[in-house]
Amino acid sequence: MSTNLQKLLNLKLPIIQAPMANVSNPKFTSMASNFGILGSHGCGLLQPEQLEKDIMELKSLTSKPFNINLQLPRPNLQAEKVKRLSEVEVTELLTEIRKELKLTAPKEIRAKPNFFEQLKMIEKNPPKVFSYCFGRIEKDAVKRLKDKGILVVGTATNLQEALDLEEDGVDAIVLQGSEAGGHRSTYISDYKSGLIGISTLVPLVYSRIKSIPLIAAGGITNGNQVRALLSLGAQLCQIGTLFIPTLESSISLTWKENVLRKSPDGNKNTVITSTLTGAPCRVLENKLVRFLATWEERGVPRNMAALISDVLRNGGHEFGISMMGQGSENDAAKAVLRTSALQLLDAGAVVRRLSSYGNEEQLPYRMKRHQTVHSTGRYVSILFDSSPKVMKELHKTLGFDERVIRRSVVNVADTLKKSSELHVTRYNLIQ
Ligand SMILES: Cc1cc2nc3c(=O)[nH]c(=O)nc-3n(C[C@H](O)[C@H](O)[C@H](O)COP(=O)(O)O)c2cc1C
């Protein structure tokens, strides 16, 4: 199924690799674009100078279209209702956790970049696509960007926001379903007004907006979902979480592992909380999220993320931050993540790139030197050299025993086999 927007952007597949601040980087984004989907770079947290450098680097890495994404200053929806905790109170309340993690509160609180300065850089170095979240930009700015040949894309989480963006003159709208990982983009009222599942949101908006293309985002992890959403009215699908554990993503190994692993009690849950960053955000529920839960009603400072950046970055699986969508909760998430990745990237590349998961999960990537992947159309075969010499080397570098290594190799093969789109015709362990 090929759509107008797909044709306009000359994409091999109707897929956008979602903008994700802190996750994407020029290499990551250009890899996606060079493959033939729309690569996006989440630049919301970059200072204007860095943003300019990254656009230049992207232009040197790909001649294909890419998307630069910014975050508008967040709307202060909670402001009148609650008196937020002060910075001092937050620091005091976190003393015990910092002691346990052997961390000291950050001395310098990094200031957020200025959106309008960032926007100037985009106008100076126009990308093919510019997308933004958390609100509306002036009609004049939309027009100015469009006049420079940029395709302007806003983000909506409910019908009213989509109608507003249409009125502003944007070229396309990302519809962020409630399943999506990361911050909620809702700006017109409480974030709960924008908690609509993507298979409801797409037809709801499509029934009113036909003049501009819609892009579906949230919880998408396989080709069947993509096809379904296109049939409901979307022209492209934007996928974020699926790409987090890839080799090219900039995020920590802990975060990558969290996307894929189950918690020790076998449950895995993502929740929307404002307590980690000061704004509603879908993250993996871990000890820190549970600890901070009672702060939700009290309200945390707007600069919460910067205030507790040491904990969020270095808190490990249970105290760090791991934004991700509900797609990662799926019981078959590992298989789904990998098999759908197969539909995004060529079969050979998936084993090299998208198997680069942490710990056991990272084994396939570490082992890539020892495996050969052949793919012809939908047929894949993998050959893995499990000779004693290789096993010994892997054991030494990875610290896992042979059983785990073998299981991991088998996992990759099983995952490939489960895919409805591809046939694994041969899989050998060389003894
Ligand atoms: C870690 C993370 C960071 C994100 N950062 C941004 C961002 O900077 N700008 C933006 O518009 N959307 C951002 N998003 C939302 C994604 O662009 C996308 O809409 C979402 O990931 C789709 O849902 P999925 O994660 O279930 O695939 C982020 C999502 C995640 C998971």
The ligand as a MOL file (V3000), in Angstrom:
LIG
                    3D

  0  0  0     0  0            999 V3000
M  V30 BEGIN CTAB
M  V30 COUNTS 31 33 0 0 0
M  V30 BEGIN ATOM
M  V30 1 C 12.3000 8.1370 24.2750 0
M  V30 2 C 11.3190 8.9250 23.4870 0
M  V30 3 C 11.6050 10.2560 23.1850 0
M  V30 4 C 10.7030 10.9940 22.4210 0
M  V30 5 N 11.0130 12.2830 22.0920 0
M  V30 6 C 10.1920 12.9760 21.2640 0
M  V30 7 C 10.5570 14.2730 20.8200 0
M  V30 8 O 11.6250 14.8050 21.1500 0
M  V30 9 N 9.7000 14.9270 19.9920 0
M  V30 10 C 8.5080 14.3590 19.5610 0
M  V30 11 O 7.7610 14.9880 18.8060 0
M  V30 12 N 8.1460 13.1200 19.9820 0
M  V30 13 C 8.9670 12.4230 20.7960 0
M  V30 14 N 8.6310 11.1520 21.1710 0
M  V30 15 C 7.4100 10.5210 20.5940 0
M  V30 16 C 7.7730 9.7960 19.2930 0
M  V30 17 O 8.1170 10.7220 18.2980 0
M  V30 18 C 6.6420 8.9110 18.7630 0
M  V30 19 O 5.5150 9.6700 18.4730 0
M  V30 20 C 6.3070 7.7810 19.7000 0
M  V30 21 O 7.4880 7.1740 20.1280 0
M  V30 22 C 5.4270 6.7570 19.0130 0
M  V30 23 O 5.0320 5.7570 19.8970 0
M  V30 24 P 5.8460 4.4000 20.1580 0
M  V30 25 O 6.9820 4.7820 21.0280 0
M  V30 26 O 4.8590 3.5510 20.8570 0
M  V30 27 O 6.2790 3.8650 18.8380 0
M  V30 28 C 9.4930 10.4010 21.9540 0
M  V30 29 C 9.2330 9.0620 22.2760 0
M  V30 30 C 10.1340 8.3260 23.0250 0
M  V30 31 C 9.8110 6.8780 23.3230 0
M  V30 END ATOM
M  V30 BEGIN BOND
M  V30 1 1 1 2
M  V30 2 1 2 3
M  V30 3 2 2 30
M  V30 4 2 3 4
M  V30 5 1 4 5
M  V30 6 1 4 28
M  V30 7 2 5 6
M  V30 8 1 6 7
M  V30 9 1 6 13
M  V30 10 2 7 8
M  V30 11 1 7 9
M  V30 12 1 9 10
M  V30 13 2 10 11
M  V30 14 1 10 12
M  V30 15 2 12 13
M  V30 16 1 13 14
M  V30 17 1 14 15
M  V30 18 1 14 28
M  V30 19 1 15 16
M  V30 20 1 16 17
M  V30 21 1 16 18
M  V30 22 1 18 19
M  V30 23 1 18 20
M  V30 24 1 20 21
M  V30 25 1 20 22
M  V30 26 1 22 23
M  V30 27 1 23 24
M  V30 28 2 24 25
M  V30 29 1 24 26
M  V30 30 1 24 27
M  V30 31 2 28 29
M  V30 32 1 29 30
M  V30 33 1 30 31
M  V30 END BOND
M  V30 END CTAB
M  END
